[in-house]
Amino acid sequence: MCGIVAITGTDTVSGRLVDGLKRLEYRGYDSAGVAVLAGNAIERRRASGKIVNLEALMAERPADGPTGIAHTRWATHGKPNETNAHPHMSGKVAIVHNGIIENFRELRDDLQAQGRVFESETDSEVIAQLIDLNMQAGMDPVDAFEAALAKLTGAFAIAAIFTDRDDLLIGARRGSPLVLGYGDGEMFLGSDAIALAPFTRDVTYLEEGDWVVLTPRSHHIRSADGARVNRPRVTSAVNDALIERGEYDHFMLKEIHEQPESLARSILPYINQASQSIELGDVADKLFAEADRAVAIACGTAYYAAHTAKYWFEQKARLALETDIASEFRYRAPVLPQSGPALFVSQSGETADTLAALRYCRQNGTPAVAVVNVPESSIAREAAAIVPTHAGPEIGVASTKAFTAQLSVLAVLALNAAKARGHLLPGDEAAAVKSLLALPRKVTEALEAQDDIREIAKTLVHCRDVLFLGRGRYYPLAMEGALKLKEVSYIHAEGYAAGELKHGPIALIEKDLPVVVVAPKDELFEKTISNVEEIRARGARIILISDRAGIEAAGSRADHAICLPEGDDVSLPVLAAIPLQLLAYHVAVAKGTDVDQPRNLAKSVTVE
């Protein structure tokens, strides 16, 4: 959840540390801080709120040196204030930490019994206290750090610096990502490659349990058991231009408009245009051909992508696909498929609950297929097979292009499974390929409705509640639309299966309640319109998202209509996501909320 940047070199680092933090602010923005080695002392600057507050403080009270650590926080233990902001210090050590130390209460009690005094409410401070205690007992910084790691239970990424050693930086990861970067006479650590993009693209993705000792011109990596190990150096695919806002007012709007390109990048690697066929290597053949059933596990927006895919897998591949919320999955001792895979859908590939669910499946012999946007992520590395989405970096906290990329890749996966299971005829495959290849162009067409959507959004600004409805494969889209509106506008919204309305929620319908109905004209359209009639009779205001045929059929029953380009049962759920995203965005802009960094949220949830 939190973001970490660290540098050891020979030049001053504070400005670059703050620049790196700005690229990680999507991970959390409750507070931010920097610690640098200045002479034989550690200078620390911390500020509550966003990084701009830290910048202002650094301008008033400069501090700089050749080695430093920085952190932007999403609060877990302790209020989001300056005292609880990172870095945390004790004696001769300063640390930054991402994750949760599960046994911090026992550790803190023990340390306090030994006379240690704590300044914060956080779990993170125990790390600094443990390291300093070890150093006071005569250990050198490396041994003291290793001994402290042995006492920690939980998930974490850590970076530490030490007085009297302005050339030393130590980092570790267990359950939270950490990337090692290589420079010319300097070394870097970051929560992900985005933070390091301005400095280097030459990186190593540390493995689970790794810890690393760095000087400006050397590094050695150790595994969890302390043995020195080699990890591959790779060139990061992060393009720094992709993490700039450009002409757009917000990253969210930029990423909404990047979807034609991101969809093309996500679809084309799996299409043989010459033969008009879908090609995924052996993934579908080996894991889906003889499967009795499959499960799909994810969180948040990724869960709604997986839930949409349920309809494709069942209708196209004739394969039962159970969808599950990752945070609940492993706690009920689920019955796993006997011969089928588990799908794990994640933008970051580091979502703690999803990663834990994957490990549960692996331990119980169920092969994992990762649908992720970061091929170097933990989920990708631990899965039996990976099907990347290629959406590119997504900075806005509310997921947009990552969602549609997930939908498109899951559609490809479902169609390939259908082919492997003998349920996709060559002619149908060619038609599906044609539909997939047309998606980028059709999304461009869908974006042309933005001006109309902006006007509709103005009618929602002062609403207390908004209801979203859909049936079949549009039910998950209704839930995703409600989530988007909640995330960025702070308006209470709920997504329901339209047929369930009369089983309780219809009691909430009152005059002028906005109801967004996602209903292209398909086999369930008339049933959905019947539900619309039920709520119109009670005074609700209808915003219909449909294709031309659906809008014509609905007639005057919709107060507002947003027209989708023509599509089929694979492409239309992807296309329907576009107006839902734009609606949420323009409501948020009209309300004046912080669109890219909504309150209380973080992009990558790396704690349980």
C-alpha positions, 0 to 999 in steps of 0.5 A: 500500500505504501510507497518506498524509494531509496538511493545510495550514491555520491551525489545529493539525493533528497530531490530525487527521492521526492521525485520518486515518491511522486510516482508512488503517491497512488500507493498512499497519501496520508503522509510522506517523509524523507531521511538522508545521511548528512555528515554523521547524522540522519536528517529527517523531514516528515509531513502529514497529507500529500507529498506537496506538504513534504516539498514545502517543508523541505524548501523551508528546512533543506536536508541532503546527503548521498544516501537516503530513504523516502516513504508515502504512507497509507495508514494501517496502524496509527492515525495519519499524522506527522508523528506516525509518518515514516521514516521511523528512527531509533538511535543510529538507524532509520527505516521505511516500511510497507506492509503489516508487522503482525506480531508488533504488539508482542515485540513492542511490549517486549521492547518497552519492557527493556526500556525502549521508548516509542514515539509513534503508534505504528507497527513499523517503529518496532523494526527500527527499535529492533535493529538499534537494539541489536547494534547496541549489543555490538552487532554491525548494521548488516547483522543487526538488520538480519537478526531483526528480520528473523523476529518479524511476522507479517508482510513487509518491504523495508529499507534502512540507512545508518549513521556513520555509514553514508555508503550503506543501504539495506532492503528486504521484502517478504510479502510486499514488492521491492525492486533493486535498481542499478545506476552509474555509481549509485544503487536504488530501491523502490516499491515498483519500477515506476518509482525508479523510471527517471533514474534507471530501467536496469532492475532486479525484481527481488524474490520472496524473502530476499534481502539486499545490502547495497553500497554505491558501487556494489550489491549482494542479495541474500535469500531468506536463509542468509545465503548469497544468491543471484537474481536476473537483471532485466530492463524495465518496460516502464516508459516514463512518458506513460506516467506523465499526465500530458494534456489531460487534467487528471490521470483518470481521464488520460487513462480512460482515453488511452483505452483504444491503445491499451486494448490493442496492446492487450489483444494483439499478442493473442491473435493470429491475424493471418489465420484469424485465430486465437493463440495462447500457446498451451495454456488453454489446451493443458489447463482448460481442455479437460477441466471439470470446473474452474475458479476465478479469484480477485479483488475490487474492480478485478473481481468484476472483470472476473465475474464478467468472464464467468458468463463467457466461460460458461456460455462459450466454453461450457465450463463452470467458472466460480468467482470468488472474492480473494479476501474471503476465499481461503478462509472457508476451506474451499473445495477446489476443482479436481482437474481445472485451474484457478484464475487470478486477476490483478492489475498490480500482481501484488494484491496481498489477498489475491497472492495469499489465495494463489498460494493456497491453491498451489499448496492444494495442487490447483494450477494457477493462471495469472491475468496481470498487468505486471509480468514481473510481479509476485502473482505472475512469478508464482503462477503456473501460467501468465496471460499478461494484459499489457495495459501499461502503467495506471496511475489513477487510483480508480482503475479504468484501462486496466479493467478493460484490458482484463476484460479483453484478455479474459475474453480471449482466454474464454474463447481459447478455452472454448476452442480447446474444449471443442465448443468454438467452430472455425467460423465462430472463431473468425467472427470472435477475432473480428470482434476483438480486433474491432474493439479499439476502434469501437472504444474510440467511438464510445469516447465520443459520447463524453460531452453528453455524459458530462451533461448527464453527470451534472444531474447527479452532483447533488444526489445522495444515492445512485442505483446501477442495474444490469442483467446477465453479463451486464450485472458485473458492469453495474457493480463496477459502475457503482464502485467507480462512482463511489471511489471518485465522487463519494456518492453512495451507489450500489449495483444490483442484478435487475431481477433482484430489485423486487426482492427488497431493494425496490423499497429504496426507490423514491422520486427522482432517484437516479438509476443507471441501467446497463442494457444493450439489446440482447436476450434479456433486454425485455426483462430488464426493461420490465424492471425499469417500468417497475422503478419508473412507476415509483418515480425513479429517473432512468439513465440508460446505457444501451446500443441503438436498438436498445435505446429505440426499443426503450423509447420514452422510458429513459430520461437520458440515454447513452448510446454504445457502438454496435457490438456482440456478447464479447465486445459490448461488456467492454464498451459498456465500461466506457460511459460508466467510467466517464460518468463517474469521472465527470460527476467527481470533477463537478463535485470537486473531489480529488479524482486521481487520489480519492480519500482513504484509497490506495492503488495497490493493496499489499496488506491484508 
